């Protein structure tokens, strides 16, 4: 459970778990919470610092935005010393000769040439361990061998592989699924008024998602229990329907009838 962000609302984690159960999902062993792993993240940070693979950065988002750095590769402003006195973030010092190349199970060969990654933040200015470092430590602690997630995180994989190299931990296999988007390409999100999933309609929505993912579930499974739908999907999974796809747009909503 990724709950390091102070904006996490009390009770949301339990609600997410109940929603997963309603959709037929289960998990092995106890649920792990990032908020309870501070000592592991700190140990990893100190290991990287001792190896000379980090540096402190005082750049604010506003400064980077004005310099064009927030939207792309960090320009390395603080690589040889912080710009300002005060609170700093910690960045991973990515070797300019480090190149990433891996075979994604759905997206094919992914390559990030040397010098394209930039130095990612691994500890925020407020002291909280950043996502990139936390998930690498999580995967290593739990012995994760395969990571399946949305294609919006594909660009993060290079940083995570760099961190795995720095920490001396194994690199999992990756599969990045296409995102379901609004018809215009916007990511589904509350701020775009996307509807939330509904546990009471789990079977209907699972069937709909399998259709959108090109898996062609039979109409006879509409209304089947979530566990039955998932069992069918596992047995009949067709990864070729998703290869090379980064996004799948939802059908356009019908226009409301005139009053």
C-alpha positions in Angstrom: 0.0 0.0 0.0 1.6 3.2 -1.2 0.8 5.5 1.7 3.8 7.7 2.0 2.1 10.8 0.6 0.8 13.0 3.5 -2.3 13.7 1.4 -3.5 10.1 2.0 -6.9 10.2 3.6 -7.5 8.1 6.6 -9.6 5.1 5.7 -8.8 5.1 2.0 -6.4 2.1 2.2 -9.1 -0.1 3.8 -11.6 1.0 1.2 -9.2 0.2 -1.6 -8.7 -3.3 -0.2 -12.5 -3.9 0.1 -13.0 -2.7 -3.5 -10.3 -5.2 -4.7 -12.1 -8.0 -2.8 -15.4 -7.0 -4.4 -13.8 -7.3 -7.9 -12.5 -10.8 -7.1 -8.9 -10.0 -6.2 -6.9 -11.5 -3.3 -3.3 -11.4 -2.2 -0.6 -13.6 -0.7 0.3 -13.0 2.9 -0.3 -9.7 4.9 -0.7 -6.4 3.2 2.5 -4.3 3.3 2.4 -0.6 4.0 5.1 1.8 2.8 4.5 4.0 5.9 5.9 1.1 8.0 9.1 0.7 6.0 11.0 3.9 6.9 14.1 2.1 8.1 14.4 0.1 4.9 14.1 3.2 2.7 16.6 5.1 4.9 19.1 2.2 4.7 18.8 2.2 0.9 19.3 6.0 0.8 22.4 5.7 3.0 23.8 2.9 0.8 23.4 5.1 -2.3 25.0 8.1 -0.5 27.9 6.0 0.7 28.5 4.9 -2.9 28.6 8.5 -4.1 25.5 8.0 -6.2 23.5 11.0 -4.8 23.6 14.7 -4.3 21.5 17.4 -2.7 19.4 19.7 -4.8 17.8 23.0 -3.8 16.0 23.7 -7.1 12.3 24.4 -6.7 9.6 23.4 -9.2 9.1 27.0 -10.1 12.8 27.4 -10.9 12.9 24.3 -13.0 9.7 25.3 -14.8 11.2 28.7 -15.8 14.3 26.9 -17.1 12.4 24.2 -18.9 13.7 21.4 -16.7 10.5 20.3 -14.9 9.0 18.9 -18.1 12.0 16.9 -19.1 15.5 15.8 -18.1 16.9 17.6 -15.0 19.6 20.0 -16.2 22.0 19.0 -13.4 22.0 22.5 -11.8 23.0 21.3 -8.4 25.3 18.4 -9.4 28.4 20.1 -8.1 26.8 22.1 -5.3 23.4 23.4 -4.2 22.2 26.7 -5.7 20.5 28.0 -2.5 20.9 27.5 1.3 17.9 25.8 2.9 15.9 22.6 2.5 17.1 20.3 -0.2 15.9 17.2 -2.0 18.2 14.2 -2.7 18.7 13.2 -6.4 20.2 10.0 -7.8 23.3 10.8 -9.7 22.8 8.8 -13.0 26.0 8.1 -14.8 25.9 9.9 -18.2 27.1 6.7 -19.8 24.3 4.6 -18.3 21.8 3.3 -20.9 18.7 1.3 -20.3 17.5 -1.5 -22.5 14.9 -4.1 -21.6 12.2 -6.2 -23.2 8.7 -5.3 -22.1 6.2 -8.2 -22.4 3.7 -5.9 -24.0 5.5 -2.8 -25.3 8.5 -4.7 -26.9 12.0 -3.5 -26.8 12.4 -0.3 -24.7 15.6 1.7 -24.9 16.7 4.8 -23.1 20.1 5.9 -24.5 22.9 7.1 -22.3 22.4 10.7 -21.1 18.6 10.7 -21.5 17.4 9.8 -18.0 18.5 12.7 -15.9 18.9 12.7 -12.1 15.6 11.8 -10.5 14.6 12.8 -6.9 14.7 10.0 -4.5 14.1 12.0 -1.3 11.8 15.0 -1.3 12.5 18.4 0.2 10.1 17.6 3.1 12.1 14.4 3.9 9.7 11.9 2.5 11.2 9.1 0.4 10.1 9.5 -3.2 8.1 7.0 -5.2 11.0 5.8 -7.4 13.2 4.7 -4.5 10.4 3.3 -2.4 9.0 1.0 -5.0 12.5 -0.4 -5.9 13.1 -1.2 -2.2 9.6 -2.7 -1.9 10.1 -5.0 -4.9 13.5 -6.2 -3.6 12.1 -6.8 -0.1 9.2 -8.9 -1.4 11.1 -10.8 -4.0 9.0 -9.4 -6.9 10.0 -11.0 -10.2 7.3 -9.5 -12.5 5.8 -6.0 -12.5 2.6 -5.4 -14.4 1.3 -1.8 -14.4 0.0 1.0 -16.6 2.0 2.4 -19.5 2.0 5.9 -17.8 4.8 4.5 -15.6 6.9 3.2 -18.5 9.2 6.2 -18.4 9.9 5.6 -14.7 11.3 2.1 -15.4 14.7 3.5 -16.5 15.2 5.3 -13.2 14.1 2.2 -11.3 16.6 0.0 -13.2 19.3 2.6 -12.4 18.4 2.4 -8.7 18.4 -1.4 -8.9 21.9 -1.3 -10.3 23.0 1.1 -7.6 21.5 -1.0 -4.8 22.7 -4.3 -6.2 19.2 -5.8 -6.3 17.6 -7.9 -9.1 15.6 -6.3 -12.0 12.1 -7.7 -12.4 10.5 -8.5 -15.7 8.1 -5.7 -16.8 4.7 -5.6 -18.7 3.1 -2.2 -19.2 -0.6 -2.2 -20.0 -2.3 0.4 -22.1 -4.3 3.0 -20.2 -8.0 3.5 -20.6 -8.5 7.1 -21.5 -11.2 9.6 -22.2 -12.2 9.8 -25.9 -9.9 12.9 -26.3 -6.9 11.1 -24.7 -7.1 12.5 -21.2 -6.2 10.1 -18.4 -9.2 8.9 -16.4 -9.2 11.0 -13.2 -11.6 12.6 -10.7 -10.4 16.1 -11.8 -11.7 15.2 -15.3 -15.0 14.0 -13.9 -14.3 10.3 -14.6 -16.8 8.0 -12.9 -15.4 5.9 -10.0 -15.6 2.1 -10.2 -18.6 0.7 -8.3 -18.2 -2.5 -6.3 -21.9 -3.1 -6.6 -21.4 -3.4 -10.4 -18.2 -5.4 -10.2 -19.2 -8.1 -12.7 -20.6 -5.7 -15.2 -17.5 -3.5 -15.1 -15.1 -6.4 -15.2 -16.8 -7.6 -18.4 -16.7 -4.1 -19.9 -12.9 -3.8 -19.2 -12.2 -7.2 -20.7 -14.0 -6.0 -23.8 -12.1 -2.7 -24.0 -8.8 -4.7 -23.6 -9.7 -6.8 -26.7 -10.2 -10.0 -24.8 -13.6 -10.7 -26.2 -15.4 -12.3 -23.2 -18.5 -14.2 -24.2 -21.8 -12.5 -23.6 -22.9 -15.5 -21.5 -20.5 -14.3 -18.9 -22.2 -11.0 -18.4 -23.5 -11.0 -14.8 -21.2 -13.8 -13.8 -19.4 -13.7 -10.4 -16.1 -11.7 -10.5 -14.1 -14.8 -9.7 -15.6 -16.6 -12.7 -14.8 -13.7 -15.0 -11.2 -13.5 -13.8 -10.8 -17.3 -14.1 -12.0 -17.1 -17.7 -9.7 -14.1 -18.4 -6.6 -16.0 -17.0 -7.4 -19.1 -19.2 -8.1 -17.1 -22.4 -5.7 -14.2 -22.0 -4.6 -12.8 -25.3 -1.6 -10.5 -24.8 -1.3 -10.0 -28.6 -4.4 -7.8 -28.5 -2.4 -5.3 -26.3 1.1 -5.4 -27.8 2.4 -1.9 -28.6 -0.7 -0.1 -27.3 -0.1 2.7 -24.8 -3.7 3.9 -24.7 -7.2 2.7 -25.4 -9.8 5.4 -25.6 -13.2 4.8 -24.1 -16.2 5.1 -26.5 -17.6 8.6 -26.7 -20.6 9.2 -24.4 -23.8 9.8 -26.3 -25.0 13.4 -26.3 -27.9 14.1 -24.0 -31.3 14.3 -25.7 -32.6 17.8 -26.2 -35.1 19.0 -23.6 
